[in-house]
Amino acid sequence: MNDNTLIEGKNGQWEVVIGLEVHAQVSSQAKLFSGASAAFGASANAHVSMVDAAMPGMLPVINRYCVEQAVRTGLGLNAEINLVSIFDRKNYFYADLPQGYQISQYKQPIVGEGSISITLPDGTSRDIGIERLHLEQDAGKSLHDQHPSKSYIDLNRSGVALMEIVSRPDMRSADEAAAYVSKLRAILRFLGTCDGNMEQGSLRADCNVSVRRPGAELGTRTETKNLNSIRFIAQAINSEVARQVQILENGGTIEQETRLFDTSTGQTRTMRSKEDAHDYRYFPDPDLLPLNLEAAWVEDLRKNLPELPDALRARLMEQYGLSAYDASLISEDRNTAAYYEKAAAGQDAKLVANWMVVELFGALNKMGITLEESPVKAEELGQLVARISDGTISGRIAKDVFALMLESGKDADAIIEEQGFQQVSDSGAIEEMIDKVLTENADKVAEYQGGKDKLFGFFVGQVMKASQGQANPAVVNDLLKKKLQK
């Protein structure tokens, strides 16, 4: 236990215990048990088959591709793949659950225990255990804002394939939970098993939170449902922790319940009392045979997994000499890593990383666009860095060139030519500038030669100013030192 994760209350310290249930929509064109489209954004009830609507006599048929996606996810989580798994009926009533039950997995899920490594803001890392991953179908959606006195039902999501990924209660702070979801989403995206678009609901989390005195038995937990952003996950956890600590310190008790997070107030509120497993009356679905996987098929999927974030991060550090920080940022997304490697091909790899992380990411964030929408393509960023490396332009002038690249969409060479930005490396021309600066500042020359070494930077600045930033700094430094030593 890290002392940094303990919460200071009015009468002592508290330890936070967090477990997450993440619902990730499987990247598949069809639903889990029907051939209806799983695409997002269609008009209400446009993607509903007879199976999804639970019409009498309709039987579910498993989507093999969804099974493959679940197994690939399990392999990416370093988890055990169960060669035999069973689909169960989870019985409960919602208006948007037409069958009156959800087809899920209970005692025998498709994926067993695994783990992922998270990196925290302070640079430390730790492993978070995965308890299980199971496949299940999503429910529909109730629409309460279409009519003043009636609710409508949209079954487009009914039957969409979900992977419920259940963590161990290993997290001890909102920061750890946020890092866990970020890392999990990155893995899913690298695998191509879930697009991770939380704003569309294809990745959402339920947060189980309890508090206890350090080292004591686990406290009573609450579950905050359906959080669809990493920021809201952190806010909901912090709000719930503060609420529970306040209740316990005032002599109260925590009720086991399901809660919702109100984004307008930043507080959680009661939704309903928390059900236990027996409340759902799980039993094996009689319409679906046990799912039997072949070990050779699973092994073939393992061999064909793509490079995942941790392996990519390690390779970027080894192959390109990147810092852990830069490698972590670049390896968060497969497209970002591909952009970097294309830009760095044949160039100063560390300088490319610096320009990408500081200048490019900063500019895109300010412009409110993604890397895919960037006016500066990977090869063009590499070209800009090449012109710095070969002395065509200085680092300072490069920032002006970069700004014009963003604005115009032109490449570095075209802008350098048009604007006459070529760096002056001619020693004769630079020497003339130096002589002029030293003549105009004879008093400071005397001070420098009298021992005020810090004035050297002043002279460099004056020469660069005289050259409008185009003098080669290395040549300026070399010639200045020689002139001032006379």
C-alpha positions in Angstrom: 0.0 0.0 0.0 1.3 3.5 -1.0 0.9 6.1 1.7 0.3 8.6 -1.1 -3.1 7.0 -1.8 -4.5 7.3 1.8 -7.2 9.8 2.4 -6.9 12.1 5.5 -10.2 12.3 7.4 -11.2 14.3 10.4 -10.2 11.4 12.7 -7.6 9.4 10.9 -6.7 7.9 7.5 -8.8 5.9 5.1 -7.9 3.6 2.3 -9.9 3.6 -0.9 -10.6 0.3 -2.7 -11.8 0.5 -6.3 -12.8 -2.2 -8.8 -14.1 -1.5 -12.3 -16.5 -3.2 -14.6 -15.8 -1.9 -18.1 -18.4 -2.6 -20.8 -16.7 -2.6 -24.2 -18.7 -2.9 -27.4 -17.2 -5.5 -29.7 -16.0 -4.1 -33.0 -18.3 -6.2 -35.3 -20.6 -5.4 -38.1 -23.3 -7.7 -36.8 -24.8 -8.3 -33.3 -23.9 -11.1 -30.9 -26.8 -13.5 -31.7 -28.4 -12.0 -34.9 -27.3 -10.7 -38.3 -28.7 -7.2 -37.6 -26.3 -4.3 -38.0 -24.4 -3.1 -35.0 -23.6 0.3 -36.5 -24.0 3.4 -34.4 -26.2 6.4 -35.3 -29.1 4.9 -37.2 -32.7 6.1 -36.8 -34.6 4.5 -34.0 -35.4 0.7 -34.5 -33.7 0.7 -37.9 -31.3 -2.2 -36.9 -33.6 -4.7 -35.2 -34.1 -8.3 -36.2 -36.8 -10.6 -35.0 -34.3 -12.1 -32.6 -33.4 -8.7 -31.1 -37.1 -7.9 -30.6 -37.6 -11.3 -28.9 -40.4 -12.5 -31.2 -41.8 -15.9 -30.3 -39.9 -18.8 -31.7 -36.8 -16.8 -32.6 -33.5 -18.5 -31.6 -30.1 -16.9 -31.0 -27.1 -18.0 -33.2 -23.6 -17.1 -31.9 -21.5 -14.6 -34.0 -18.2 -16.4 -34.5 -16.3 -13.1 -35.1 -17.5 -11.7 -31.8 -16.1 -14.8 -30.1 -12.8 -14.3 -31.9 -12.7 -10.7 -30.8 -13.2 -11.6 -27.2 -10.5 -14.2 -27.3 -8.0 -11.8 -28.9 -8.9 -9.3 -26.1 -8.2 -11.9 -23.5 -4.9 -12.7 -25.0 -4.0 -8.9 -25.1 -4.8 -8.8 -21.4 -2.4 -11.6 -20.6 -5.4 -13.6 -19.5 -6.4 -17.3 -19.4 -8.6 -18.3 -22.3 -11.3 -20.8 -21.2 -11.7 -23.4 -23.9 -15.2 -24.2 -22.6 -17.6 -21.4 -21.6 -21.4 -21.2 -21.1 -24.0 -18.6 -21.9 -26.5 -17.9 -19.1 -29.8 -16.1 -18.8 -29.6 -13.1 -16.4 -33.2 -12.5 -15.5 -34.5 -9.0 -14.8 -37.1 -6.6 -16.2 -36.5 -3.4 -18.1 -38.9 -2.0 -20.7 -36.0 -1.9 -23.2 -35.1 -5.6 -22.5 -37.7 -7.4 -24.7 -36.8 -11.0 -23.7 -37.1 -10.3 -20.0 -33.5 -11.6 -19.6 -30.1 -10.8 -20.8 -27.9 -13.5 -22.4 -24.6 -13.2 -20.5 -22.0 -15.5 -18.9 -21.8 -16.1 -15.2 -19.8 -19.0 -13.7 -18.0 -20.1 -16.9 -16.8 -17.0 -18.8 -14.8 -17.1 -22.0 -11.8 -15.3 -20.5 -10.3 -15.8 -17.0 -7.7 -14.1 -14.9 -5.2 -11.6 -16.4 -3.5 -8.3 -15.7 -2.4 -5.0 -17.2 0.3 -2.6 -16.2 -0.5 1.0 -15.6 1.7 4.1 -15.4 0.7 6.8 -13.0 1.3 10.6 -13.4 4.3 10.4 -11.1 6.0 7.9 -13.4 5.5 4.8 -11.2 4.0 1.6 -12.5 1.9 -1.1 -11.1 -0.1 -4.1 -12.2 -3.9 -4.3 -12.0 -5.5 -7.7 -11.9 -8.3 -8.7 -14.4 -10.8 -11.1 -12.8 -12.7 -12.1 -16.0 -14.0 -11.1 -19.3 -17.3 -12.3 -20.5 -19.5 -11.8 -23.5 -23.0 -10.5 -23.2 -25.7 -8.7 -25.2 -26.6 -5.1 -24.7 -30.1 -3.9 -23.9 -32.1 -1.4 -25.9 -32.6 2.3 -24.9 -35.6 4.0 -23.2 -36.3 7.5 -24.6 -38.0 9.7 -22.1 -37.8 13.1 -23.9 -39.8 12.4 -27.0 -43.3 12.8 -25.5 -44.7 14.7 -22.4 -46.3 11.6 -20.9 -44.9 8.6 -22.7 -41.6 6.8 -23.0 -40.4 5.3 -26.3 -38.1 2.3 -26.8 -35.2 2.1 -29.3 -34.0 -1.5 -29.8 -31.0 -0.6 -32.1 -28.6 -1.5 -29.3 -30.5 -4.6 -28.3 -28.3 -7.6 -28.9 -25.1 -5.6 -29.6 -22.1 -7.6 -28.5 -20.4 -6.4 -25.3 -17.3 -7.6 -23.5 -17.6 -7.0 -19.8 -14.1 -6.7 -18.4 -14.0 -7.0 -14.6 -11.0 -5.9 -12.7 -9.8 -7.0 -9.3 -10.3 -4.4 -6.5 -6.7 -3.4 -6.9 -7.0 0.3 -7.5 -6.5 2.7 -4.6 -7.2 6.2 -6.1 -9.1 8.0 -8.9 -5.8 8.5 -10.7 -5.2 4.8 -10.8 -8.7 4.1 -12.1 -8.3 6.7 -14.8 -4.9 5.3 -15.8 -6.4 1.8 -15.9 -9.3 2.8 -18.2 -6.9 4.7 -20.4 -4.5 1.7 -20.7 -7.4 -0.7 -21.3 -8.9 1.5 -24.0 -5.4 1.7 -25.7 -5.1 -2.1 -25.7 -8.6 -2.6 -27.1 -7.9 0.0 -29.9 -4.5 -1.6 -30.8 -6.2 -5.0 -31.0 -9.1 -3.5 -33.0 -11.6 -5.3 -30.8 -13.4 -2.1 -29.6 -13.2 1.4 -31.0 -13.2 2.9 -27.4 -15.5 5.8 -28.4 -16.8 6.6 -24.9 -18.9 9.5 -26.2 -20.9 7.1 -28.3 -21.3 4.6 -25.5 -19.1 1.9 -26.9 -16.9 2.0 -23.8 -18.4 2.7 -20.4 -17.5 1.8 -16.9 -19.2 0.9 -13.6 -17.1 1.9 -10.6 -17.3 -0.1 -7.4 -16.0 2.0 -4.5 -15.5 1.4 -0.8 -13.3 2.8 2.0 -11.8 1.2 5.0 -9.2 1.9 7.7 -5.7 0.9 6.4 -5.4 -2.9 6.7 -9.0 -3.4 7.9 -11.6 -5.7 6.3 -13.2 -4.5 3.1 -15.9 -1.9 3.6 -19.4 -2.0 2.0 -19.2 -1.0 -1.6 -21.4 1.1 -3.9 -21.5 0.8 -7.7 -21.7 4.0 -9.8 -23.1 3.1 -13.2 -22.5 4.0 -16.8 -19.7 6.5 -16.7 -18.7 7.4 -20.3 -15.6 9.5 -19.9 -12.3 9.1 -18.0 -12.8 12.5 -16.5 -16.2 11.6 -15.1 -14.8 8.3 -13.8 -12.2 10.2 -11.7 -14.8 12.8 -10.6 -17.4 10.1 -9.6 -14.8 8.1 -7.6 -13.6 11.2 -5.7 -17.2 12.3 -5.0 -18.2 8.9 -3.7 -15.1 8.5 -1.6 -15.7 11.9 0.1 -19.4 10.9 0.7 -18.5 7.6 2.3 -15.8 9.0 4.5 -18.1 11.7 5.7 -20.9 9.2 6.5 -18.5 6.8 8.4 -16.8 9.6 10.4 -20.2 10.8 11.5 -21.1 7.4 12.8 -23.3 6.2 9.9 -23.1 3.1 7.7 -22.8 2.7 3.9 -25.7 1.1 2.1 -24.8 -1.4 -0.7 -26.5 0.3 -3.6 -26.3 1.3 -7.2 -25.7 5.0 -7.8 -25.6 7.4 -10.7 -23.1 10.3 -11.3 -24.7 13.7 -11.9 -22.3 15.6 -14.2 -24.0 18.9 -13.5 -23.4 18.7 -9.7 -20.3 16.5 -9.7 -22.0 14.3 -7.1 -23.3 10.7 -7.0 -26.9 9.9 -6.1 -28.9 6.8 -5.3 -30.4 4.9 -8.2 -31.6 1.6 -6.6 -30.6 -0.9 -4.0 -27.7 -3.2 -5.2 -28.7 -6.6 -6.5 -26.7 -9.8 -5.7 -26.1 -12.6 -8.2 -29.0 -14.7 -6.8 -31.4 -11.9 -7.5 -30.9 -12.5 -11.2 -31.6 -16.2 -11.1 -28.8 -17.1 -13.5 -29.2 -20.4 -15.3 -27.6 -21.8 -18.5 -29.4 -20.6 -21.7 -31.2 -23.7 -23.1 -31.1 -22.2 -26.6 -27.3 -22.1 -26.7 -24.8 -25.0 -26.5 -21.6 -24.6 -24.4 -19.0 -22.8 -26.4 -16.1 -25.1 -27.2 -12.8 -23.6 -28.5 -9.9 -25.4 -30.1 -6.5 -24.8 -28.4 -4.8 -24.6 -31.8 -7.2 -21.9 -33.0 -6.5 -19.9 -29.8 -2.8 -20.3 -30.3 -3.1 -19.1 -33.9 -4.8 -16.0 -32.7 -2.1 -15.4 -30.1 0.7 -15.6 -32.8 -1.1 -13.0 -34.9 -1.7 -10.4 -32.3 -0.4 -6.9 -33.2 2.3 -5.1 -31.3 0.6 -3.8 -28.1 1.3 -0.5 -26.2 3.8 -1.9 -23.6 5.9 -3.7 -26.3 5.7 -0.7 -28.6 6.8 1.7 -25.8 9.8 -0.5 -25.0 10.8 -0.7 -28.7 10.5 3.1 -29.2 12.9 3.6 -26.2 15.4 1.0 -27.5 15.2 1.6 -31.2 14.9 5.4 -31.2 16.5 6.3 -27.8 13.3 8.1 -26.6 12.6 9.0 -23.0 10.0 7.0 -21.1 7.7 10.1 -21.2 7.9 10.6 -24.9 7.6 6.9 -25.7 4.5 6.7 -23.4 2.8 9.5 -25.2 3.6 8.2 -28.7 2.6 4.6 -27.9 -0.8 5.5 -26.5 -2.3 5.2 -30.0 -1.4 3.1 -32.9 -1.9 5.9 -35.5 0.2 8.2 -33.4 3.0 5.7 -33.3 2.8 5.1 -37.1 2.9 8.9 -37.7 6.1 9.1 -35.5 7.9 6.2 -37.1 7.2 7.6 -40.6 8.4 11.1 -39.6 11.5 9.7 -37.8 12.6 7.6 -40.8 16.2 8.6 -41.5 16.0 11.7 -39.2 17.1 12.7 -35.7 14.6 10.5 -33.9 14.8 12.3 -30.6 14.4 15.7 -32.3 11.4 14.4 -34.2 9.8 13.2 -30.9 10.4 16.6 -29.3 8.8 18.4 -32.2 5.9 16.0 -32.3 5.1 16.0 -28.5 5.7 19.7 -27.8 5.0 21.6 -31.0 2.7 19.5 -33.1 0.5 18.1 -30.2 0.3 21.6 -28.7 -0.8 23.1 -32.0 -3.4 20.4 -32.7 -4.8 20.8 -29.2 -5.1 24.5 -29.7 -6.8 24.0 -33.1 -9.1 21.4 -31.6 -8.3 18.8 -34.3 -6.9 15.2 -34.3 -3.5 14.0 -35.6 -5.4 12.4 -38.5 -6.6 15.9 -39.4 -3.2 17.6 -39.1 -2.2 19.9 -42.0 1.4 18.8 -41.3 1.8 15.2 -42.5 4.4 12.8 -41.1 6.9 13.1 -44.0 6.6 16.9 -43.8 7.5 17.0 -40.1 10.4 14.8 -40.9 11.5 17.2 -43.6 11.4 20.1 -41.2 13.6 18.3 -38.7 16.0 17.4 -41.6 16.4 21.1 -42.4 17.3 21.8 -38.8 19.8 19.0 -38.7 21.5 19.9 -42.0 21.8 23.6 -40.9 19.4 25.0 -43.5 17.4 26.7 -40.8 17.9 27.3 -37.1 15.6 25.9 -34.4 14.1 29.3 -33.8 13.4 29.9 -37.5 12.0 26.3 -37.7 9.1 27.5 -35.4 8.2 30.2 -37.9 8.4 27.7 -40.7 6.2 25.2 -38.7 3.6 27.9 -38.0 3.4 28.6 -41.8 3.1 24.9 -42.5 0.1 24.6 -40.2 -1.5 27.7 -41.8 -0.8 27.0 -45.5 -0.4 23.2 -45.7 2.8 23.7 -47.7 5.9 21.7 -46.9 9.0 23.1 -45.2 11.2 23.3 -48.3 8.6 25.4 -50.1 8.2 27.8 -47.2 12.0 28.2 -46.6 12.5 29.0 -50.3 9.5 31.4 -50.5 10.4 33.3 -47.3 14.2 33.3 -47.7 14.6 31.6 -44.4 17.9 29.8 -45.3 20.3 29.9 -42.4 23.4 32.1 -42.9 26.5 30.0 -42.4 28.9 32.1 -44.4 31.6 33.0 -41.9 32.5 36.2 -43.7 28.9 37.6 -43.5 28.6 36.5 -39.9 31.9 38.0 -39.0 30.8 41.4 -40.4 27.7 41.3 -38.1 29.9 40.4 -35.1 32.3 43.2 -35.8 29.4 45.7 -35.9 27.8 44.4 -32.7 31.2 44.5 -30.8 31.9 48.0 -32.1 28.5 49.3 -31.0 28.9 47.7 -27.5 32.5 48.4 -26.8 31.7 49.0 -23.1 30.3 45.5 -22.7 33.2 44.0 -24.5 35.5 45.6 -21.9 33.3 44.2 -19.1 33.3 40.7 -20.7 37.1 40.8 -21.0 37.3 42.0 -17.4 35.6 38.7 -16.3 31.9 39.1 -16.8 31.5 35.8 -18.8 27.7 35.9 -18.7 27.7 38.7 -21.2 28.6 36.2 -23.9 24.9 35.4 -24.2 24.1 39.0 -24.8 26.5 39.2 -27.7 25.0 36.0 -29.2 21.5 37.5 -28.9 22.6 40.8 -30.6 24.2 38.9 -33.5 21.1 36.7 -34.0 18.9 39.8 -33.8 21.1 41.5 -36.5 20.7 38.5 -38.7 17.0 38.3 -38.1 17.6 34.8 -36.5 19.1 33.4 -39.7 22.8 33.2 -38.6 24.0 29.7 -37.8 24.3 29.7 -34.0 27.2 27.3 -34.0 29.2 29.6 -36.4 28.2 32.6 -34.3 29.4 31.1 -31.1 32.7 29.9 -32.6 33.5 33.3 -34.2 32.4 35.3 -31.2 34.7 33.3 -28.8 37.7 34.0 -31.1 36.9 37.7 -31.5 36.4 38.3 -27.7 39.6 36.4 -26.8 41.7 39.0 -28.8 
